[in-house]
Amino acid sequence: MATPETEHPKKAYGWAARDPSGVLSPFNFSRRETGEQDVAFKVMYCGICHSDLHMLKNEWGNTTFPIVPGHEIAGVVTEVGSKVQNFKVGDKVGVGVLVGSCNSCQGCAANLENFCPQMILTYSAKNKDGTITYGGYSDSMVVDERFAIRIPDNLPLDVAAPLLCAGITVYSPLRYFGLDKPGLHVGVVGLGGLGHVAVKFAKAFGAKVTVISTSPNKQKEAIERLGADSFLLSKDQDQMKAAMYSLDGIIDSVSAVHPLAPLLALLKPNGKLVMVGLPEKPLELPMFSLCTGRKMIAGSCIGGLKETQEMIDFAAKHNVKPEIEVIAMDYVNTAMERLAKADVKYRFVIDIGNTLNATTS
């Protein structure tokens, strides 16, 4: 049986976890040769998504070990296949949550590869050849060009990386649910990796933005640093009552169990509460709050490749940049501990290009 080091021709290395302890350490493996429709690239930066932490510890029960996480990947093209049309050596490129799909279902036909029943995730999933996918905590990637995103020249790679998951996760519902119009009033619940980018995109669309949080110490940050127009402390019943019926829509980025009725009360009639966080346990559905204003609770998960490219281009044009803390590869286990305590403003990004060599030599 082939080992990760020998199942493909190209040597690769990164950091992997071998068991549900989630502890990462140097790992030698291999990548496939660059096929005729493939783009190969040197990884320069990789964001740390909260789902990386869940997967490392097998908290969702679907992890294949060893696991090389990372699906917010930005780098520079080193080789292209003979039939590649949209990339050349030296281009800035990104890869997000997906590296494959069936290309024939309704989702794929509608540029919604993220809803393909046979989508292939960037890491800890099965490739079409039966091998396991390995993510961006590594020196190199090879990907079908359809799943590569062109990163505009004026968008630095370190801030581009988190947009490939966090960015599209909030951009897509803002667009799809019509919360991208100037003059609308949009609420953002939770001010973490997803929430802070939602604030920036909503402002770039011209919306008025209210941040809703359980943490009073985030008020100054939300308004002065991120540009929100107002702040609601969700534990303050007087504040919440005064803001009833004021919002056209809400992007809820919280991944912990929390009540929805107080949020629905903030919505105008026909308002939309869109869930992008993934709590581990089901939330209660408050039907009275839902029905009495013909309100909607919806969900959204990343976006298709066409929309992801649109999002990156919009971010570059409107200077939407995540707030990041750049770290060395050998700091990654400490970063995971801090992420578990929400001790980051607001996204860790691993400097793969400058620090991976030093830690694996």
C-alpha positions as CSV (number, residue, x, y, z in Angstrom):
1,M,0.0,0.0,0.0
2,A,1.4,3.4,-1.0
3,T,2.3,5.8,1.8
4,P,1.5,9.5,1.7
5,E,5.1,10.1,0.7
6,T,5.0,7.8,-2.3
7,E,1.4,7.7,-3.7
8,H,2.2,10.7,-6.0
9,P,5.3,11.7,-7.9
10,K,5.9,15.1,-6.4
11,K,7.5,15.4,-3.0
12,A,5.7,17.8,-0.7
13,Y,5.8,18.7,3.0
14,G,3.7,20.5,5.5
15,W,2.4,20.0,9.0
16,A,-0.1,17.3,9.9
17,A,-2.0,15.9,12.9
18,R,-1.9,12.1,13.3
19,D,-4.7,11.7,15.8
20,P,-7.6,13.6,17.5
21,S,-5.2,15.3,19.9
22,G,-5.0,17.7,17.0
23,V,-1.3,18.4,17.6
24,L,0.5,19.3,14.3
25,S,4.0,18.5,13.4
26,P,6.2,18.2,10.3
27,F,4.9,15.7,7.7
28,N,6.3,14.5,4.4
29,F,3.8,13.5,1.7
30,S,3.3,13.9,-2.1
31,R,1.3,15.8,-4.7
32,R,0.2,14.6,-8.1
33,E,2.0,15.7,-11.3
34,T,0.6,18.7,-12.9
35,G,-2.1,17.5,-15.3
36,E,-3.1,19.2,-18.5
37,Q,-5.8,21.2,-16.8
38,D,-3.9,21.7,-13.5
39,V,-2.3,24.6,-11.9
40,A,0.7,24.0,-9.5
41,F,1.7,26.7,-7.1
42,K,4.0,27.5,-4.2
43,V,1.9,28.2,-1.1
44,M,2.9,31.5,0.5
45,Y,0.1,32.0,3.1
46,C,-2.7,30.0,4.6
47,G,-5.4,31.2,6.9
48,I,-6.5,29.3,9.9
49,C,-10.3,28.7,9.8
50,H,-12.2,27.6,12.9
51,S,-13.2,24.5,11.0
52,D,-9.5,23.5,10.9
53,L,-9.7,23.2,14.6
54,H,-12.9,21.1,14.6
55,M,-11.4,18.8,11.9
56,L,-8.0,18.4,13.7
57,K,-9.8,17.1,16.8
58,N,-12.4,15.1,14.8
59,E,-15.2,17.0,16.5
60,W,-17.5,16.5,13.4
61,G,-16.6,12.8,13.1
62,N,-15.4,12.8,9.5
63,T,-11.7,13.4,9.8
64,T,-9.2,11.1,8.0
65,F,-5.8,11.0,9.7
66,P,-3.1,12.1,9.0
67,I,-4.7,15.5,8.2
68,V,-3.0,18.5,6.7
69,P,-5.5,21.3,7.2
70,G,-5.9,24.6,5.4
71,H,-8.4,25.9,2.9
72,E,-7.6,29.6,2.8
73,I,-4.6,29.2,0.6
74,A,-2.7,31.9,-1.4
75,G,0.4,31.5,-3.5
76,V,2.2,31.9,-6.7
77,V,1.9,29.7,-9.8
78,T,5.0,27.6,-10.6
79,E,3.6,25.4,-13.4
80,V,0.5,25.1,-15.6
81,G,-0.8,22.2,-17.7
82,S,-0.9,22.3,-21.4
83,K,-4.7,23.0,-21.6
84,V,-4.8,25.7,-18.9
85,Q,-6.2,28.9,-20.2
86,N,-6.6,31.3,-17.3
87,F,-3.2,31.1,-15.4
88,K,0.4,31.4,-16.2
89,V,3.6,31.0,-14.2
90,G,4.1,33.9,-11.7
91,D,0.4,34.6,-11.3
92,K,-1.1,35.1,-7.8
93,V,-3.6,32.3,-7.1
94,G,-5.8,31.1,-4.3
95,V,-7.7,27.9,-3.3
96,G,-10.6,27.8,-1.0
97,V,-12.7,25.1,0.5
98,L,-13.2,23.0,-2.7
99,V,-10.8,21.3,-5.1
100,G,-13.3,19.2,-7.1
101,S,-16.9,18.5,-8.0
102,C,-18.9,16.3,-10.5
103,N,-19.4,19.1,-13.1
104,S,-22.7,17.6,-14.2
105,C,-25.3,18.1,-11.4
106,Q,-27.7,21.1,-11.0
107,G,-25.4,22.8,-8.5
108,C,-22.4,22.6,-10.8
109,A,-24.5,23.8,-13.8
110,A,-25.6,26.8,-11.8
111,N,-22.0,27.7,-10.7
112,L,-22.8,26.4,-7.2
113,E,-20.1,23.7,-6.9
114,N,-20.4,24.2,-3.2
115,F,-23.7,22.4,-3.3
116,C,-22.5,19.5,-5.4
117,P,-23.2,16.2,-3.7
118,Q,-19.9,14.9,-4.9
119,M,-17.8,18.0,-4.1
120,I,-14.2,17.3,-3.0
121,L,-13.0,19.3,0.0
122,T,-9.5,20.7,0.0
123,Y,-8.4,18.5,2.8
124,S,-9.3,15.2,4.6
125,A,-11.5,14.2,1.6
126,K,-11.2,11.6,-1.1
127,N,-9.8,12.6,-4.5
128,K,-11.2,11.1,-7.7
129,D,-8.2,8.7,-7.7
130,G,-9.0,7.5,-4.1
131,T,-6.2,9.3,-2.4
132,I,-6.7,11.7,0.5
133,T,-6.6,15.5,-0.1
134,Y,-4.1,17.5,1.9
135,G,-4.6,21.2,2.5
136,G,-2.6,24.4,2.6
137,Y,-0.4,24.0,5.7
138,S,2.1,22.8,3.1
139,D,4.7,24.0,0.7
140,S,2.8,23.4,-2.6
141,M,-0.5,22.6,-4.2
142,V,-1.8,21.1,-7.4
143,V,-5.4,21.9,-8.4
144,D,-7.6,21.8,-11.4
145,E,-7.7,25.4,-12.8
146,R,-11.5,25.5,-12.4
147,F,-11.0,25.5,-8.7
148,A,-8.2,28.1,-8.6
149,I,-9.0,31.8,-7.9
150,R,-7.1,34.6,-9.5
151,I,-5.9,37.0,-6.9
152,P,-5.8,40.6,-8.1
153,D,-2.3,42.3,-8.1
154,N,-3.4,45.0,-5.7
155,L,-4.5,42.5,-3.0
156,P,-1.7,41.3,-0.8
157,L,-1.6,37.5,-0.5
158,D,-1.6,37.5,3.3
159,V,-5.0,39.3,3.5
160,A,-6.3,37.5,0.4
161,A,-6.0,34.1,2.1
162,P,-8.9,34.4,4.7
163,L,-11.2,35.8,2.0
164,L,-11.2,32.4,0.3
165,C,-13.4,30.9,3.1
166,A,-14.3,33.6,5.6
167,G,-14.8,36.2,2.9
168,I,-17.0,34.1,0.6
169,T,-19.0,32.7,3.5
170,V,-20.4,36.2,4.3
171,Y,-20.3,37.8,0.9
172,S,-22.5,35.1,-0.7
173,P,-25.5,35.5,1.7
174,L,-25.2,39.3,1.6
175,R,-25.6,39.1,-2.2
176,Y,-28.1,36.2,-2.5
177,F,-30.5,37.5,0.1
178,G,-30.4,41.1,-1.2
179,L,-28.6,42.6,1.7
180,D,-26.1,44.3,-0.6
181,K,-28.1,47.5,-1.3
182,P,-27.1,51.0,-0.2
183,G,-29.3,52.2,2.6
184,L,-30.3,48.9,4.1
185,H,-29.6,48.2,7.8
186,V,-27.7,45.0,8.3
187,G,-26.9,43.4,11.7
188,V,-23.9,41.2,12.2
189,V,-23.9,38.7,15.2
190,G,-20.5,37.8,16.5
191,L,-17.3,39.7,15.8
192,G,-14.8,36.9,15.0
193,G,-13.2,35.7,11.8
194,L,-16.4,35.7,9.9
195,G,-18.3,38.5,11.6
196,H,-15.6,41.2,11.2
197,V,-15.4,40.5,7.4
198,A,-19.2,40.6,7.2
199,V,-19.0,44.1,8.7
200,K,-16.5,45.2,6.1
201,F,-18.4,43.8,3.1
202,A,-21.8,45.2,4.3
203,K,-20.2,48.6,4.6
204,A,-18.6,48.3,1.2
205,F,-22.1,47.6,-0.2
206,G,-23.3,50.8,1.3
207,A,-25.4,49.4,4.2
208,K,-25.7,50.7,7.7
209,V,-24.2,48.1,10.0
210,T,-25.0,47.2,13.6
211,V,-22.8,44.7,15.4
212,I,-24.6,42.5,17.9
213,S,-22.4,40.9,20.6
214,T,-22.3,39.5,24.1
215,S,-19.0,41.3,24.8
216,P,-19.2,44.9,25.8
217,N,-15.5,45.3,25.2
218,K,-16.0,44.9,21.5
219,Q,-18.0,48.1,21.1
220,K,-15.1,50.4,20.5
221,E,-13.4,47.9,18.2
222,A,-16.5,47.4,16.1
223,I,-17.1,51.1,15.6
224,E,-13.7,52.7,15.6
225,R,-11.6,50.0,13.9
226,L,-14.1,48.1,11.7
227,G,-16.4,50.9,10.7
228,A,-19.7,49.7,12.1
229,D,-22.3,52.3,12.7
230,S,-23.7,51.1,16.0
231,F,-23.3,48.3,18.6
232,L,-25.9,46.3,20.5
233,L,-25.0,44.4,23.6
234,S,-27.3,41.3,23.3
235,K,-27.4,40.8,27.1
236,D,-28.8,44.3,27.6
237,Q,-32.6,43.9,27.3
238,D,-33.2,47.7,27.2
239,Q,-30.8,48.1,24.3
240,M,-32.3,45.1,22.4
241,K,-35.9,46.4,23.0
242,A,-35.0,49.8,21.7
243,A,-33.7,48.3,18.5
244,M,-36.7,46.1,17.7
245,Y,-37.9,46.2,14.1
246,S,-34.8,48.1,13.0
247,L,-32.9,45.7,10.8
248,D,-33.5,44.5,7.2
249,G,-31.3,41.5,7.7
250,I,-28.8,39.8,10.0
251,I,-25.8,37.7,9.3
252,D,-25.3,35.4,12.3
253,S,-21.7,34.1,12.5
254,V,-21.8,32.5,16.0
255,S,-20.9,28.9,16.2
256,A,-22.0,28.4,19.8
257,V,-25.6,27.6,20.9
258,H,-27.5,30.8,21.3
259,P,-31.2,32.0,21.3
260,L,-32.7,33.2,18.0
261,A,-35.9,34.9,19.3
262,P,-34.1,38.1,20.5
263,L,-32.5,38.4,17.0
264,L,-35.7,37.8,15.2
265,A,-37.2,40.6,17.3
266,L,-34.7,43.0,15.8
267,L,-35.9,42.4,12.2
268,K,-38.4,44.4,10.4
269,P,-41.3,42.5,8.8
270,N,-40.0,40.3,6.0
271,G,-36.5,40.5,7.5
272,K,-34.0,37.8,7.1
273,L,-31.8,36.0,9.7
274,V,-29.0,34.2,7.8
275,M,-27.0,31.6,9.7
276,V,-23.4,31.1,8.6
277,G,-22.0,29.8,11.9
278,L,-22.2,26.0,12.7
279,P,-23.2,25.3,16.3
280,E,-22.6,21.7,17.2
281,K,-26.1,21.2,18.7
282,P,-29.4,22.2,17.1
283,L,-30.9,25.6,17.9
284,E,-34.5,26.1,19.1
285,L,-36.8,27.5,16.4
286,P,-39.0,30.2,17.9
287,M,-42.1,30.0,15.7
288,F,-44.0,32.8,17.2
289,S,-41.2,35.3,16.6
290,L,-40.8,33.9,13.1
291,C,-44.4,33.9,12.0
292,T,-45.6,37.2,13.4
293,G,-43.4,39.3,11.1
294,R,-43.3,36.9,8.1
295,K,-39.6,36.6,8.8
296,M,-37.1,34.2,7.4
297,I,-34.3,32.0,9.0
298,A,-31.9,30.8,6.3
299,G,-28.5,29.2,6.0
300,S,-25.6,29.7,3.7
301,C,-22.3,27.8,3.1
302,I,-19.3,29.4,1.3
303,G,-20.1,29.9,-2.4
304,G,-19.4,28.7,-5.9
305,L,-16.2,29.3,-7.8
306,K,-17.7,32.1,-10.0
307,E,-19.0,34.0,-7.0
308,T,-15.7,33.5,-5.1
309,Q,-13.8,35.1,-8.0
310,E,-16.4,37.9,-8.0
311,M,-15.9,38.4,-4.2
312,I,-12.1,38.6,-4.5
313,D,-12.3,41.1,-7.3
314,F,-14.9,43.2,-5.2
315,A,-12.6,43.0,-2.2
316,A,-9.6,44.3,-4.2
317,K,-11.7,47.1,-5.8
318,H,-13.2,48.3,-2.5
319,N,-10.2,47.6,-0.2
320,V,-12.0,45.0,1.9
321,K,-9.2,43.4,3.9
322,P,-9.5,41.0,6.8
323,E,-7.7,41.9,10.1
324,I,-5.0,39.3,10.4
325,E,-2.2,38.2,12.7
326,V,0.6,36.6,10.7
327,I,2.3,33.7,12.4
328,A,5.2,31.3,11.8
329,M,4.5,27.7,11.0
330,D,6.0,26.5,14.2
331,Y,3.6,28.7,16.2
332,V,0.6,26.9,14.8
333,N,-0.2,24.7,17.8
334,T,-0.2,27.7,20.1
335,A,-2.4,29.5,17.6
336,M,-4.9,26.7,17.8
337,E,-5.0,27.0,21.6
338,R,-5.6,30.7,21.3
339,L,-8.3,30.2,18.6
340,A,-10.2,27.9,20.9
341,K,-10.3,30.7,23.4
342,A,-11.2,33.3,20.7
343,D,-7.9,35.0,21.4
344,V,-7.3,36.4,17.9
345,K,-8.2,39.6,16.1
346,Y,-9.4,38.3,13.8
347,R,-7.8,35.7,11.7
348,F,-4.5,33.8,12.0
349,V,-2.6,33.6,8.8
350,I,0.5,31.3,8.5
351,D,3.5,32.7,6.7
352,I,4.2,29.5,4.8
353,G,6.6,30.9,2.3
354,N,9.0,32.4,4.8
355,T,8.7,29.9,7.8
356,L,7.8,26.4,6.6
357,N,11.3,25.7,5.3
358,A,12.9,26.7,8.5
359,T,10.8,24.4,10.6
360,T,11.1,21.2,8.5
361,S,14.7,21.3,7.5
